[in-house]
Amino acid sequence: MFFPLVGYFVWQLWYVWLTEVRDKERLDKDPTLESSVRYMARRGHKNVIGMIVLQICRATGIFKKDQTFDHRAAQTRVIFMVSQFFYTVVFMLPMKFLFDSQQVHAASLVMCYIASIWNGAGFYIEVFSSAYLKQFEQSIKTDREARALSAAEDTSAHEKL
């Protein structure tokens, strides 16, 4: 686990150098540019990891009870780096078991496959069903407009008689 963590630290230092030194001025001038810290600070309270980190920060007194993430604060940046480190370590721990045991490795691949199918099916249902419903809504709207136009034509035809 030592070598992957060395790679992680090199990557983390490179990222900090990019966002805090090389591109800091550009990022500060343009709020539409995204970095992972900006993204997580804005949406961190909406995902599970962000909610857990925010609760831990509030429970330990690092944050006040109503304080949220602010991408401009050094405190938020450090919190994200530390939490990302713990997240990385936690997900590296089972790798030794996956490497050593063919059965555990196969079970994890099956679980990944099932999760992929579940997520793909959920996406398919969410996206394509809404598109399918919009098609019918458009058809109903067109049908109503045609009926209204037909009714208006019938009314004007009766008035001419």
HELIX and SHEET records of a PDB file:
HELIX    1   1 PHE A    2  TRP A   17  1                                  16    
HELIX    2   2 LEU A   18  ARG A   22  3                                   5    
HELIX    3   3 LYS A   24  LYS A   29  1                                   6    
HELIX    4   4 SER A   36  ARG A   43  1                                   8    
HELIX    5   5 GLY A   44  LYS A   46  5                                   3    
HELIX    6   6 VAL A   48  ALA A   59  1                                  12    
HELIX    7   7 ALA A   74  MET A   92  1                                  19    
HELIX    8   8 MET A   95  ASP A  100  1                                   6    
HELIX    9   9 GLN A  102  LYS A  160  1                                  59    
END                                                                             
